[in-house]
Amino acid sequence: MREADGFIWLLEDSMEFVSTRILEAVRRYRLALLPPMFGALAKFADEAEYSWHTPGHTGGSAFLRSPAGRMFHDYFGEKLLRADLSISVAALGSLLDHTGPIGDAERYAAYVFGAQRSYFVTNGTSTANRVVFTASVARGETVLADRNAHKSIEHGLALTGARPAYLLPYRNHLGMIGPIPPASLTREAIAHNLASSRLTAGQDARPALAIVTNSTYDGLCYNAARVEELLSPSVDRILFDEAWFGHARFNPLYENHYAMRGDPAGRDPAGPTIFATQSTHKLLAALSQASMVHLREGRVPIEAVRFNESLMMHASTSPNYAIIASTDISSAMMDGAGGQLLTSEAIAEAVAFRQTVARLQAGFLEKGDWFFGVWQPDFVRDGALRIPFADAPPQLLASSQACWALEPGADWHGFAGLEPGYCLLDPIKVTLTTPGMGRDGKLEAQGIPAPLLAHYLAEHGITPEKTAHFSILFLFSIGVTKGKWGSLVSALLDFKRDYDANTPLTRALPALCAAHPAAYGALGLKELGQAMFKAMGETGYPEKLQEAYNALPLPEMIPAEAHDRLIRGEGGMAGLAALAGGSPPPPSYPTRRAFLC
């Protein structure tokens, strides 16, 4: 009876009464599905009120006054345009003072995502990170900054005039950025870092903020509880940039590896204040630019009114209500059992694809042939058994955190100095590898640069997330289907066929040949791949890039001063080749250029 919403006794009630009961049950069900802000927005837009406020298209009617506008109106539809409203609509509340349905939606998000307070941001996590910076860091204070952080962290340093001490993460043989080693986060290591840096030496105050990228672009996730434990003696506020990790709370596979873990009511008030910024649009279902800031207060809290001053500094007074509504919908989709169901489906599809490619590669290798690999453990443990990844039970891979842990000393991941349980590979971020790079970081005798594969896939309507020298990243976010990844496997097999046959580029990469016929018109696919690989070997490009990354440049000034000098015209722009000599370039604007201050 707990599964029933109500009962109907056909022989005792009239048809009109029974039908009304059914329609009312449908109405209640639909209302229960709608989260606070989207429900209010849909209700207001459906009432078809005349608009006397911004935006100027007044519910879409302005677009109907022009042929081009009419095409725009027809393409996106009237519902979207009627839902594009103004802050003047008091019934929907305000993103700036967190009132009404928008405020309710933010409080609902805090409940779903495990925060004490959550804030919606409509210009991406780039803005969310800058909000946290300007709310946490005063001019001239010290910040511990992940050296591989997003550009918005550098923008935050420039905005606040902070003095950065950089935390250098690993980089492996494939060019993937790994975690900051735990030894670099201890009290002693940070004290040494601050004392030896030209920008922070002599500064007595504690760092105002530490920034850790979790997960990395390549899907490497810290044990956030361990990171907090290491950093807590040195800093009072920690920002976990989780732009690519908004799904973590909703699956037990990621236990302890995200910022807003557990019950916020059980937060240690003597610990650091924790921020998590998440791009809701990246790996959850939301429109582009949808983002959130989640907050749990610690020993040095940030009052809501003070944090909101920073938020208003960066937020528009004309936010896009469709973006806000899609963020609200993301909360509703992840609430309750739905979050684990959706994330489990994504993980299961990623596991199936990983095992399929691993089996294909093993089959080709048995015949002395080549195929693409997957960056993942070679073996996993099922109890006392150590079995190849491709042969592991899919349910084990989808549920056991140990299968994805970066074990210290394992050569598949290429990162040294790790602790057991310190870092985890997110299974839904799948990196394929192409032949050519050994695990020792040296080029092999033969190889296929990954950019060649990326161009080939683009010709087949497949766009990866990221391409490096010998690796290519695909995201198995919510909504990836067997048909979608099956088509990717088919395209990989097509590439192998065309590469082995040295298919002319006029057939394999027709768009490239059409754009540059003199350079590529006479080549085959294999010939181009071999030429690219030979050039990498002759120039030593992969090794030089690794060497450059491992050396932290000597800082001359804080980012804010560098930015000021650039704006004053004291810096210039130069071709990349001109940077090698270290002399200031003339103020010119070549096609390929980089800032030099």
Secondary structure, 3 states (H helix, E strand, C coil): CCCCCCCCCCCCCCHHHHHHHHHHHHHHHHHHHCCHHHHHHHHHHHCCCCCCCCCCCHHHHHHHHCHHHHHHHHHHCHHHHHCCCCCCCHHHCECCCCEHHHHHHHHHHHHHHCCCEEEEECCHHHHHHHHHHHHHCCCCCEEEEECCCCHHHHHHHHHHCCEEEEECCCECCCCCECCCCHHHHCHHHHHHHHHHCCCCCCCCCCCCEEEEECCCCCCEEECHHHHHHHHCCCCCEEEEECCCCCCHHHCHHHCCCCCCCCCHHHCCCCCCEEEEEECHHHHCCCCCCCEEEEEECCCCCCCHHHHHHHHHHHCCCCCCHHHHHHHHHHHHHHCCHHHHHHHHHHHHHHHHHHHHHHHHHHHHHHCCCCCCEECCCCEEEECCEEEEHHHCCHHHHHHCHHHHECCCCCCCCCCCCCCCCCEEECCCEEEEECCCECCCCCECCCCCCHHHHHHHHHHCCCCCCEECCCEEEEECCCCCCHHHHHHHHHHHHHHHHHHHCCCEHHHHCHHHHHHCHHHHCCCEHHHHHHHHHHHHHHHCHHHHHHHHHHCCCCCCCCHHHHHHHHHCCCCEEECHHHHHHCCCCCCCCCCCCEEEC
